[in-house]
Amino acid sequence: MGEMVEVNDEGNLVLPQKTIGSVDPHTRYVVEFHGKSITLRPVEGEEFWANASRQEWVASFLDWANSPRPVAPILPDEALRRESMYD
């Protein structure tokens, strides 16, 4: 029987190093669903935009749209006055 893994509270499937062996950091995988089974296939030199399906584009966009953004500095009211813009 293989290794046992489970989804954590954030919904992430975390695989222990001993399960995946020696893998370079940031290695990308394509997730393939086969009924109740999941297969992770390494992506070799392929760019996401070149081979992504419509569903993968949508999922990627939604992940990006829901990701936290850096907080922009708040401009003081003085900076928004017309006279201040030409100084």
C-alpha positions, 0 to 999 in steps of 0.5 A: 500500500502507498503513502497516506496523504490528506487535505489540510484545513486550507484545502491544500494537498501537502505531500511529504518529501519522502513521498515525492522523492528528489524534486527541484523547487518550483517544479510544476505538475498537471493535475489529472482527475481519473474518477476518485484518483488524482495523477500529478504529471510533471510539466517539462518545459511547457509554458502554462499559457501555451497548453492550458485548457479553458478551465485551467485559465479560468481557475488560474485567473480566479486564484490570481483575482482572489490572492492578497494584494499589497497594500497601496500607500494612502495619499493624503487629501493634500496630494489630491488637490489640483494645486498640489499636482503641479508643484 
